[in-house]
Amino acid sequence: MTNTANGEKGEPMELLLFVITCWLLLQLAFTVWNLSRMPKLGKPVQRQKWEQEYNFPNVHHQHGSKPLLSVLIPARNEERNIRECLESITACRTDSIELEILVINDHSEDATESEIRKVMAQDDRIRLFHGTTLPEGWLGKSYACHQLSLHARGEWWLFVDADVRLQPEALEAAMVTARAQRTGLISGFPRMETGSWLEHIVVPMMAFIIGYHLPIMMIRRSPRPVFLAVTGAWLMIHRDSYTRSGGHAHIYNHIVEDMELARAVKQAGDPVTLADVHRHTSARMYRNAAEVWEGYKKNIFAGTGRNPLLVFGVTIFYSLLFIFPLVMLLWSIATGQPVLAAWSGAAVVIGMVTKGIIDRFSGKSFWLGLLMPISAACLILILLDSWIASLNGKGYRWKGRTYG
């Protein structure tokens, strides 16, 4: 270790940075292996021994030999998104499937309905529904999805957010994977398009958290609900699994309704798969920094299970791994401590490279990894703000509604 005038202070810091660097190297190796375990949309998935066996008779489909896929889209104040979403769906190839598209206008206060009707005039596979009054205790998106489920006729139902865009092969690829799985739920994170500065910094962290922490193969292989990661932006579920899990009526008051639905599916004994869908789907969830902050603030504390200890743990863990090394690098350069600078620099670089690999896997630029310390800091601040909003009872505002 260092034998300088700063040695007494430098040696403990050098040891700590050495440990952090070793840990980051192990996480890098895990991340590369973990991402390689994610099944790709359009390829069959292998059934696991733990999955319940159900009898699936040879059903004569209502529309001949092709299975019917129902695409379900809840839309509230989606004037800027819904038309492009619908046009991307109607442009999908459907040589091997039949398709129905169900859209619910959930009390929109803009021109959402007008935009829907423009596409309806060109494609009779689209059906439009109007949301009824939100029952007491229900949250808006869950109720909209519940209402759509009452009208869906397909074997599989694909819930899609209005900001999602599909590539031409997306629906047929989804049905290949779905029919091989036979039942349960399949989800995947679309390629996230970003524009504003906070989008670039924060939005890719969703994929980072999964690739960095969650053993992806266990989502499919384990019946335990603790191994889960899904997104309501693109979520496909078999109609029987929806019924067995209780559907959105079972999770009517949960903010993170997608995760709760997936948990219910697993508890019902059906499989859940997190698939790589970014080549087939894309989305721009937010359009400015304010939307990014409020969108993540609404979900992130609920995503921890409203557990203050987990909030504290995430804050310490991310600060120690991704912010502290950068601070120490700048300090060691300023104070002339080359060994400390080397270890802290190594930790910074490894953290950036790991995020860059996950970003590249998700269809983003590898160089976004350079933002890792800033991304970690912003994520911590949003998490703390989300926790505080829950504590003080102010709740969260999103699309004109308040959530507790």
Sequence and secondary structure as in RCSB ss.txt:
>XXXX:A:sequence
MTNTANGEKGEPMELLLFVITCWLLLQLAFTVWNLSRMPKLGKPVQRQKWEQEYNFPNVHHQHGSKPLLSVLIPA
RNEERNIRECLESITACRTDSIELEILVINDHSEDATESEIRKVMAQDDRIRLFHGTTLPEGWLGKSYACHQLSL
HARGEWWLFVDADVRLQPEALEAAMVTARAQRTGLISGFPRMETGSWLEHIVVPMMAFIIGYHLPIMMIRRSPRP
VFLAVTGAWLMIHRDSYTRSGGHAHIYNHIVEDMELARAVKQAGDPVTLADVHRHTSARMYRNAAEVWEGYKKNI
FAGTGRNPLLVFGVTIFYSLLFIFPLVMLLWSIATGQPVLAAWSGAAVVIGMVTKGIIDRFSGKSFWLGLLMPIS
AACLILILLDSWIASLNGKGYRWKGRTYG
>XXXX:A:secstr
   STTHHHHHHHHHHHHHHHHHHHHHHHHHHHHHHTS BTTS     TTS          TTTTS EEEEEEEE
SS TTTHHHHHHHHHTS  SS EEEEEEEE S SSSHHHHHHHHHTT TTEEEEE     TT  HHHHHHHHHHT
T  SSEEEEE TTEEE TTHHHHHHHHHHHH SSEEE   EE   SHHHHHHTTHHHHHHHHHS HHHHHH   T
TS    TTEEEEEHHHHHHHTHHHHTTT SSHHHHHHHHHHHTT  EEE B TTTEEE   SSHHHHHHHHHHHH
HHHTTS HHHHHHHHHHHIIIIIHHHHHHHHHHHHT HHHHHHHHHHHHHHHHHHHHHHHHTTS GGGGGGHHHH
HHHHHHHHHHHHHHHHTT  EEETTEEE 
